[in-house]
């Protein structure tokens, strides 16, 4: 592998990592995986545990699917992806049951439901099945950590307001009266809406200050309009354009090519043509 290819791969891997962590955060931006987000975030520890469990499955499944992307037939790719994801989920579930039984009991049925989590299947279909192993691993890591941060934040807010604790440690004064609704199902919706609104507020504030570039880093990323895209390090543009040159380069060459001038007919030529007719 040449030095230039290594640099491009490293850049694409970094972009894929930041994309999942910030630009396309699966919870606050894409609104994916809402079932575990709302159900298990009664505490920060539960949110962190579910997030890291999903991260492990994401990274491993992305890597294996990327390795097999040229072998799996297109017609059966979705069932094949599900089998691979289910295998890693089963392994992780057995490890949690054997070594972290308290976390396993807290997460309960939501561990096996990772198999049908749309974040994992979506990244397998959209990224891992089309890109090399290393960028796919960083894509899974970025998405997983973005999911973990989101669940931990939601769980921390709910635990502080609903129980006066954080990771099981008392952080509020003894006189604090817990707001019990935050450890119930409605509290998950309130906290998720509040944190999403805070993210949108930050994005709008940056845009109003003229920091459009910084604001774009917070919102969702790819518009699929590669010709007008300003993100030169986009992983989709790098790996999808295997032929020499890109669409934008082809369009530029077409514009720069000399245009054939239409023959100008003089009045004398027109008259001679009329006489001939």
C-alpha positions as CSV (number, residue, x, y, z in Angstrom):
1,X,0.0,0.0,0.0
2,X,1.5,3.4,-1.1
3,X,2.0,6.3,1.3
4,X,-0.7,8.3,-0.5
5,X,-3.3,5.5,-0.1
6,X,-2.4,5.1,3.6
7,X,-3.0,8.8,4.1
8,X,-6.4,8.7,2.3
9,X,-7.4,5.7,4.3
10,X,-6.4,7.4,7.6
11,X,-8.4,10.5,6.6
12,X,-11.4,8.5,5.6
13,X,-11.3,6.5,8.9
14,X,-11.1,9.7,10.9
15,X,-14.0,11.2,9.0
16,X,-16.0,8.1,9.5
17,X,-15.3,8.2,13.3
18,X,-16.2,11.9,13.7
19,X,-19.3,11.4,11.5
20,X,-20.9,8.9,13.9
21,X,-19.8,10.7,17.0
22,X,-20.9,14.2,16.1
23,X,-22.2,14.9,12.6
24,X,-24.6,12.0,12.4
25,X,-25.1,11.0,16.1
26,X,-27.5,8.1,15.9
27,X,-29.6,9.4,18.8
28,X,-29.6,13.2,18.8
29,X,-29.4,13.7,15.0
30,X,-30.7,10.5,13.2
31,X,-33.1,9.5,15.9
32,X,-32.3,5.8,15.5
33,X,-32.4,3.1,18.2
34,X,-35.1,4.8,20.2
35,X,-36.3,1.6,21.9
36,X,-33.2,1.0,24.1
37,X,-32.7,4.8,24.3
38,X,-36.0,5.3,26.1
39,X,-36.2,2.0,27.9
40,X,-32.8,1.4,29.6
41,X,-31.6,4.9,30.4
42,X,-33.1,5.0,33.9
43,X,-29.5,5.4,35.1
44,X,-26.2,6.5,33.7
45,X,-24.6,3.1,34.3
46,X,-27.4,1.3,32.3
47,X,-27.0,3.8,29.5
48,X,-23.2,3.4,29.4
49,X,-23.5,-0.4,29.5
50,X,-26.0,-0.6,26.7
51,X,-24.0,1.9,24.6
52,X,-20.7,0.0,25.0
53,X,-22.4,-3.4,24.3
54,X,-23.8,-2.0,21.1
55,X,-20.4,-0.5,20.2
56,X,-18.7,-3.9,20.5
57,X,-21.3,-5.5,18.2
58,X,-21.1,-2.6,15.8
59,X,-17.3,-2.7,15.4
60,X,-17.1,-6.5,15.1
61,X,-20.1,-6.9,12.7
62,X,-18.8,-4.0,10.5
63,X,-15.4,-5.5,10.2
64,X,-16.6,-9.0,9.3
65,X,-19.2,-7.7,6.9
66,X,-16.6,-5.6,5.2
67,X,-14.3,-8.6,4.9
68,X,-17.1,-10.6,3.3
69,X,-18.6,-7.8,1.2
70,X,-17.3,-9.3,-2.1
71,X,-18.4,-12.8,-1.2
72,X,-22.0,-12.3,0.1
73,X,-24.5,-12.4,-2.8
74,X,-26.5,-9.2,-3.1
75,X,-29.8,-11.0,-3.1
76,X,-29.2,-12.5,0.4
77,X,-27.1,-9.7,1.9
78,X,-29.7,-8.7,4.5
79,X,-30.2,-12.2,6.0
80,X,-26.5,-12.7,6.0
81,X,-26.0,-9.4,7.8
82,X,-28.6,-10.4,10.4
83,X,-26.9,-13.8,11.0
84,X,-23.5,-12.1,11.5
85,X,-25.0,-9.5,13.9
86,X,-26.9,-12.2,15.8
87,X,-23.8,-14.2,16.3
88,X,-21.9,-11.3,17.9
89,X,-24.9,-10.4,20.0
90,X,-25.1,-13.9,21.4
91,X,-21.4,-13.9,22.2
92,X,-21.7,-10.5,24.0
93,X,-24.8,-11.6,25.8
94,X,-23.1,-14.8,27.2
95,X,-20.1,-12.7,28.3
96,X,-22.3,-10.2,30.1
97,X,-24.2,-13.0,31.8
98,X,-21.1,-14.7,32.9
99,X,-18.9,-11.8,34.0
100,X,-21.3,-8.8,34.6
101,X,-24.5,-10.4,35.8
102,X,-25.8,-7.2,37.5
103,X,-25.6,-5.3,34.2
104,X,-27.1,-8.3,32.4
105,X,-30.1,-8.3,34.8
106,X,-30.6,-4.5,34.4
107,X,-30.6,-4.5,30.6
108,X,-32.6,-7.7,30.4
109,X,-34.4,-8.4,27.1
110,X,-32.9,-5.3,25.4
111,X,-29.5,-7.2,24.9
112,X,-30.9,-9.8,22.4
113,X,-32.9,-7.0,20.8
114,X,-29.6,-5.4,19.7
115,X,-29.9,-7.8,16.7
116,X,-32.7,-5.8,15.2
117,X,-31.3,-2.4,16.2
118,X,-31.6,-0.3,13.1
119,X,-28.3,1.5,13.8
120,X,-26.3,-1.8,13.4
121,X,-28.1,-3.1,10.3
122,X,-28.1,0.4,8.8
123,X,-24.3,0.8,9.1
124,X,-23.8,-2.7,7.7
125,X,-25.9,-1.8,4.6
126,X,-24.8,1.8,4.1
127,X,-21.1,1.6,5.0
128,X,-19.5,-1.7,5.8
129,X,-20.8,-3.5,2.7
130,X,-19.2,-0.9,0.5
131,X,-15.9,0.0,2.2
132,X,-12.7,-1.6,3.4
133,X,-12.2,-3.0,6.9
134,X,-10.3,-0.2,8.7
135,X,-12.8,2.6,7.7
136,X,-15.7,0.3,8.5
137,X,-14.2,-0.4,12.0
138,X,-13.9,3.3,12.7
139,X,-17.4,3.9,11.4
140,X,-18.7,1.4,13.8
141,X,-16.6,2.8,16.6
142,X,-17.8,6.3,16.0
143,X,-21.4,5.4,15.7
144,X,-21.2,3.2,18.8
145,X,-19.4,5.8,20.9
146,X,-21.9,8.4,19.7
147,X,-24.7,6.1,20.8
148,X,-23.0,5.5,24.2
149,X,-22.5,9.2,24.9
150,X,-26.1,9.9,24.1
151,X,-27.4,7.1,26.3
152,X,-25.1,8.0,29.1
153,X,-26.1,11.7,29.0
154,X,-29.8,10.8,29.0
155,X,-29.3,8.3,31.8
156,X,-27.3,10.7,33.9
157,X,-29.9,13.5,33.7
158,X,-32.7,11.0,34.5
159,X,-30.8,9.5,37.4
160,X,-29.8,12.9,38.9
161,X,-33.3,14.4,38.7
162,X,-35.2,11.1,39.5
163,X,-33.0,9.7,42.2
164,X,-30.5,12.4,43.2
165,X,-27.6,10.1,42.3
166,X,-25.0,9.7,39.5
167,X,-23.6,6.2,38.8
168,X,-25.1,5.2,42.1
169,X,-23.3,7.9,44.1
170,X,-25.4,10.5,45.9
171,X,-24.7,13.9,44.3
172,X,-27.8,15.9,45.5
173,X,-28.2,17.2,49.1
174,X,-30.3,15.2,51.5
175,X,-33.0,17.8,51.4
176,X,-33.5,17.2,47.6
177,X,-36.8,15.6,46.8
178,X,-36.4,13.3,43.7
179,X,-38.7,13.9,40.8
180,X,-39.9,10.4,40.3
181,X,-41.4,11.0,36.8
182,X,-37.8,11.1,35.4
183,X,-37.2,7.5,36.2
184,X,-40.5,6.5,34.5
185,X,-41.2,6.2,30.8
186,X,-42.4,9.8,30.3
187,X,-39.1,11.2,31.8
188,X,-37.2,9.6,29.0
189,X,-39.2,11.6,26.4
190,X,-38.7,14.8,28.3
191,X,-34.9,14.4,28.7
192,X,-34.5,13.3,25.0
193,X,-36.5,16.2,23.8
194,X,-34.6,18.7,26.0
195,X,-31.1,17.4,25.0
196,X,-32.1,17.4,21.3
197,X,-33.4,21.0,21.6
198,X,-30.1,22.0,23.3
199,X,-28.2,20.6,20.4
200,X,-30.4,22.4,17.9
201,X,-29.9,25.6,19.9
202,X,-26.1,25.3,19.7
203,X,-26.3,24.7,16.0
204,X,-28.5,27.7,15.4
205,X,-26.4,30.0,17.6
206,X,-23.2,29.0,15.7
207,X,-25.0,29.6,12.4
208,X,-26.3,33.1,13.5
209,X,-22.7,34.1,14.5
210,X,-21.6,33.3,11.0
211,X,-19.7,30.1,12.0
212,X,-21.5,28.0,9.3
213,X,-18.7,25.5,9.2
214,X,-18.8,24.8,12.9
215,X,-22.6,24.5,12.8
216,X,-22.4,22.0,10.0
217,X,-20.3,19.8,12.2
218,X,-23.2,19.3,14.6
219,X,-26.0,18.6,12.1
220,X,-26.5,15.5,10.0
221,X,-24.0,15.0,7.3
222,X,-24.3,13.5,3.8
223,X,-26.8,15.0,1.3
224,X,-25.7,12.6,-1.5
225,X,-25.0,15.6,-3.7
226,X,-21.3,14.9,-4.3
227,X,-20.9,17.5,-7.0
228,X,-21.9,20.4,-4.7
229,X,-20.4,18.8,-1.5
230,X,-17.7,20.8,0.3
231,X,-16.5,17.9,2.4
232,X,-13.4,16.9,0.6
233,X,-12.7,14.1,3.1
234,X,-16.1,12.4,2.7
235,X,-15.6,8.6,2.9
236,X,-18.4,8.0,0.4
237,X,-16.7,10.2,-2.2
238,X,-13.3,8.5,-1.7
239,X,-14.4,4.9,-1.9
240,X,-17.3,5.2,-4.4
241,X,-15.2,7.0,-7.1
242,X,-12.9,4.1,-8.2
243,X,-12.7,5.2,-11.8
244,X,-10.2,7.9,-12.7
245,X,-11.5,11.3,-11.9
246,X,-14.8,12.2,-10.3
247,X,-18.1,13.5,-11.6
248,X,-17.0,17.0,-10.7
249,X,-13.8,16.7,-12.6
250,X,-15.6,15.4,-15.6
251,X,-18.0,18.3,-15.5
252,X,-15.1,20.8,-15.3
253,X,-13.3,19.2,-18.2
254,X,-16.5,19.4,-20.3
255,X,-16.9,23.1,-19.5
256,X,-13.3,23.8,-20.4
257,X,-13.4,21.9,-23.7
258,X,-13.6,24.2,-26.7
259,X,-17.1,24.5,-28.1
260,X,-17.5,23.9,-31.8
261,X,-18.6,27.2,-33.4
262,X,-21.6,27.1,-35.7
263,X,-20.9,28.1,-39.2
264,X,-21.9,31.7,-39.9
265,X,-23.7,32.1,-43.2
266,X,-23.2,35.4,-45.0
267,X,-25.9,37.1,-46.9
268,X,-24.2,36.3,-50.2
269,X,-24.2,32.6,-49.4
270,X,-27.8,32.7,-48.5
271,X,-28.7,34.4,-51.8
272,X,-26.6,31.8,-53.8
273,X,-28.4,29.0,-52.0
274,X,-31.8,30.5,-52.8
275,X,-30.8,30.8,-56.6
276,X,-29.7,27.2,-56.6
277,X,-33.1,26.1,-55.2
